[in-house]
């Protein structure tokens, strides 16, 4: 995953769920992708 993709995923997660960017510092790309996919699928289901 590129830095740009990672940043965009984190920004989306924070926009939808809120939180603090510092929580993502030590997460792996796989962790962030998993959270992103979960948040995205839930958000799409609501709309």
C-alpha positions as CSV (number, residue, x, y, z in Angstrom):
1,X,0.0,0.0,0.0
2,X,1.3,3.4,-0.8
3,X,1.6,6.2,1.7
4,X,-1.2,8.1,-0.2
5,X,-3.6,5.1,0.0
6,X,-2.8,4.7,3.7
7,X,-3.4,8.4,4.4
8,X,-6.7,8.4,2.5
9,X,-7.9,5.3,4.3
10,X,-7.1,6.8,7.7
11,X,-8.7,10.1,6.7
12,X,-11.9,8.2,5.7
13,X,-12.0,6.2,8.9
14,X,-11.6,9.3,11.0
15,X,-14.3,11.2,9.0
16,X,-16.8,8.4,9.5
17,X,-16.0,7.2,13.0
18,X,-14.0,10.0,14.5
19,X,-11.0,9.4,16.7
20,X,-7.4,10.4,16.8
21,X,-4.7,9.9,14.1
22,X,-2.3,8.8,16.7
23,X,-4.2,5.5,17.1
24,X,-3.0,4.5,13.7
25,X,0.7,5.1,14.0
26,X,1.7,1.6,15.0
27,X,-0.9,-0.3,13.0
28,X,0.1,-2.4,10.0
29,X,-1.3,-1.8,6.6
30,X,-3.4,-4.9,7.0
31,X,-4.9,-3.6,10.2
32,X,-5.8,-0.4,8.6
33,X,-7.3,-2.1,5.5
34,X,-9.4,-4.3,7.7
35,X,-10.7,-1.4,9.7
36,X,-11.4,0.6,6.5
37,X,-13.3,-2.3,4.8
38,X,-15.4,-2.7,8.0
39,X,-16.2,1.0,8.3
40,X,-16.8,1.3,4.5
41,X,-19.2,-1.6,4.4
42,X,-21.2,-0.5,7.4
43,X,-21.3,3.1,6.1
44,X,-22.6,1.9,2.7
45,X,-25.2,-0.2,4.3
46,X,-26.6,2.7,6.3
47,X,-26.9,4.9,3.2
